[in-house]
Amino acid sequence: MADQKENNLHQPISGGGRITTHKWCDTCMFCDVIEPIGRQPQTRYCKIYGANDTHGKPDEVIYEGAMCEFYEKEKKEGAGK
């Protein structure tokens, strides 16, 4: 067996596909919430792009970090009081 010259812990974890970013989804008010887990920004679907009626979020949003046309920053409860 060949010796490994460098460790690969610095490499991003990937399932063999493209690495996703979902840059804006984490703070979007349309982010899916699955109880009891909570917010699910890293999935293909959200409250706008549902699993039953769409292909999911646009590829530019998922893979390239583009802002979705429906993005609205989530309002924190109790803010402004």
C-alpha positions in Angstrom: 0.0 0.0 0.0 1.3 3.5 -0.9 2.1 5.9 1.9 -0.2 8.9 2.3 1.9 12.0 2.1 -0.7 14.5 3.3 -3.9 14.2 5.3 -7.2 15.2 3.8 -9.0 16.6 6.8 -8.8 20.1 5.2 -11.0 18.9 2.4 -14.8 19.7 2.5 -17.0 16.7 3.2 -18.9 15.7 0.1 -21.2 12.9 -0.9 -19.6 12.8 -4.3 -21.9 15.5 -5.8 -21.5 19.2 -6.0 -21.0 21.1 -2.7 -23.9 23.2 -1.7 -23.9 26.7 -0.2 -27.5 27.8 0.5 -25.9 31.1 1.6 -29.1 33.1 2.0 -31.5 30.2 3.1 -30.3 30.2 6.7 -31.7 33.7 7.4 -34.7 33.5 5.0 -38.3 33.6 6.5 -39.3 30.9 4.0 -36.8 28.3 5.3 -38.4 24.9 6.0 -39.0 24.0 9.6 -39.3 20.3 10.6 -40.3 19.7 14.2 -38.6 18.7 16.4 -35.4 19.2 14.4 -36.0 22.9 13.5 -34.9 25.0 10.6 -33.7 23.1 7.5 -31.8 25.6 5.3 -29.6 23.0 3.6 -32.4 21.2 1.8 -33.5 21.7 -1.8 -37.0 22.7 -0.7 -38.5 25.5 1.4 -41.9 27.2 1.9 -41.8 28.7 -1.6 -40.2 25.8 -3.5 -42.2 22.8 -2.2 -41.4 19.1 -2.9 -44.8 18.4 -4.4 -45.0 21.1 -7.0 -41.4 22.2 -8.0 -37.9 20.9 -8.7 -36.8 22.8 -5.7 -34.7 25.9 -5.2 -32.8 27.2 -8.3 -29.4 25.7 -8.8 -27.8 29.2 -8.6 -29.2 29.5 -5.1 -28.1 26.0 -4.0 -24.6 25.8 -5.6 -23.4 29.3 -6.4 -24.6 31.3 -3.4 -27.0 33.6 -5.4 -29.8 35.4 -3.6 -33.2 33.9 -4.3 -35.8 36.2 -5.9 -38.2 35.4 -3.0 -35.6 36.0 -0.2 -36.9 37.9 2.8 -34.9 38.2 6.0 -36.5 36.4 8.9 -37.9 38.8 11.5 -36.8 37.8 15.0 -39.6 37.6 17.5 -39.5 40.4 20.1 -37.3 42.6 17.9 -38.1 46.3 18.0 -39.8 46.2 21.4 
